[in-house]
């Protein structure tokens, strides 16, 4: 089979799959409620106990209060991502703010927040990142080699 035909078949196949997934609703973001945010956090961190979940009014993210500190769950397509907020930093954005995590492997996330909830979330995230810093590499090494 000529390479041109094979490439065209692959591209058409990928496009058809994407269109079918979109129109069947499989690409819709997960709406965050207290229950869905708690389940998402438990799926990512089953060992922590959840005290409270506060979803944003737009339903794309939620703050999770656990025994291990404050965390964030957000939508990533039809799936969710959950990360602790220890050591994170915030940058202002016209639609909310961008959270940069202490874990360099985790990309930053843009939180779309209403004006009324922006300041409350900022206070909670900054308080959480200031009080519970993640262990440094030296502390981690000392803990594992003690």
Secondary structure, DSSP 8 states (H G I E B T S, - for coil): --HHHHHHHHHHHHHHHHHHHHHTTTTS-----HHHHHHHHHHH-TTS-EEEEEE-TTSSEEEEEETTEEEEEEEETTEEEEEE-TT-EEEEETTEEEEE-SSTTS--EEEE--HHHHHHHHHHHHHHHHH-----HHHHHHHH--
